Amino acid sequence: MQIGLVCFSNSGMMKNRQKIVKRSLCAPHSGLLYVSILAFLLGGAHRASAQESTTLPTNHWAYEYLQQLGLRQRLPNTMQLTLPLRYQQVATLTDSLRLYTYSAAERFWLQRLQALTATPAATYPRLQVGSRVLENAGNLPGDDVHSRLAVRTHFGLFPDRHLALFNVINLDQTLGDDPRYIGKSWRGFTGFTEQAYALLHFDKYLFKFGRDFIRWGRGQDATLLISDYSRPVDHFLAQLEFARARFTYVAAKLDRTPLADSLAARYGVDAAERYLTAGRAEIELRQKRLRLGITQMVVSGGPSRAFDWNYLNPFLIYHGEQLNDKQGGNVFGAVDFVARPQPGLELYGQLLIDDVQIEKRGRGDLEPNEIGYLLGVEQAVKAATVGLEYTRVANRTYNTVREWEKFLHRNRPLAHFIGNDFDRWLLHANAYLGKQMQLYFTTELLRRGEGRIDSTFERPWENATLAAGYREKFPSGVVERSWQCRLEARWHPRPGFFLAAHGQYARQKNFAQQAGVKASDTGVFVRLWWEKDWLIPMGK
């Protein structure tokens, strides 16, 4: 689900929780009116089309509908553990449902997916041009009405059915509301190239080079592995896929980290290079019932340091390489699963291991374990779905002593959007109401300590003794406690267009880790999604 403007000022329900800045980037409603008119005029002009070789962005509504269908029908390959999928893969899955779908809700989700992935017959080579427009308008008590516009331009070139060259430029007013945003702003607009890749695929093989989304691990709105919260990374991806197994390898270049003056003088450069390397095996242990994923990841780098050949080798165990490498790296291991014991019921979970102390031989072995885990359950009841999820990430997870090895990209976590030092209960539900209407409800309880991924890596256990041991509070320091809820009604009459209205409320204690400070937010917003693509034959 694509999110443009949200109002919460602390980490909580949605992925972008920036407090709305009290300024007008555009007229309160002119942008929404213009986009609405454009959507209705163009939306009915031609049937929506997509090129099957391109990837479906991980924030697209199609994954939500695919999850609802897969949950009820217990279909293979709908256990969404390794994303993104290609449009062709989604089309194959939806085509297999035609003989089995019977409820009104399933017909609605299936029809939207089939229309989205339908590709008119055309000869190769071909071009794709189009765009996606998102408009968010709303207000907070005491604030002016605000409107935020995001426009993504689509351009693709497809020499044949195996090769895709694709580019998406994102012009987005919401980025300027994020204090962590790295980039330029011009007259209220910010933008960057969101996707730019060459993709080559055959029956079992896929190779991709460039910038694109990555999301590993099942979760309602987040994952402890590699997430789509940070800006898409520039990477090389190789994937081998069989009927009941998938193997994926990624080597990515992250943003450079500025060095402190002392380090800059020592190394003769002002920034450190950073790299992400990850390998993943995903296996279906019981057909349509149990899928298991095993992942290893490492963030490495340093001043003037290039990609290490050992970390570029997908067949090595990174933890062993890190132990034997003087330059080191921040290594993670993870196991995750999705189980569907019966149609309509799904259980899922993730276990991430950053650092675990086994022996107690020295003060360094008193360091608390740096792990995270996520457990969830989802149950379908006719046209409704209810889910419950719990997440806990220890302090210092994703963090390390060296600045260039922190699990960050462009000031945002590469994994869970909250970061570390928190636990969270998330209850979510949705229902199809008929007449192309859906209702969504989400509420959460969050405890968040003072630890951050970009915090200085402190080691207080070094002042303790082996006899006395060392223990620390979780979450650490002053704990912010928040309760948040959100209710949305969505009208989705066509695959390329929907209109949604939602209200949200948040209440915090010890707001922003300030003891005794309370805060609350209330907002009402209207959200619009419009997308359209055209395929242009370039052959005879």
Secondary structure, DSSP 4 states (H G I P E B T S, - for coil): --------SSSSSSS--PPPPSS-SS-TTHHHHHHHHHHHHHHTTS-----TTSBPPTTSHHHHHHHHHHHHHT-TT-S--EEPPBHHHHHHHHHTTTTT--SHHHHHHHHHHHHHH-----PSSEEEEEEEEEEEEEE-TTS--EEEEEEEEEEEEEEETTEEEEEEEEEEGGGGG-TT--S--BTTBEEEEEEEEEEEE-SSEEEEEEEE--EES--SS--SSS-SSSPPEEEEEEEEE-SSEEEEEEEEE-PPEEPPHHHHHHHS-SEEEEEEEEEEEEEEEETTTEEEEEEEEEEEEETT----TTTT-TTS-HHHHHHH-SS--EEEEEEEEEEEEETTEEEEEEEEEEE-----SSGGGGSPPEEEEEEEEEEEETTEEEEEEEEEE-TTTT--SSGGGSSEETTEESS-TT-SSEEEEEEEEEEEEETTEEEEEEEEEEEE-S--TTS----GGGGS-TTT-----SS-SSPEEEEEEEEEEEEEEETTEEEEEEEEEEEEESGGG-TT-EEEEEEEEEEEEEEEEEEEE---
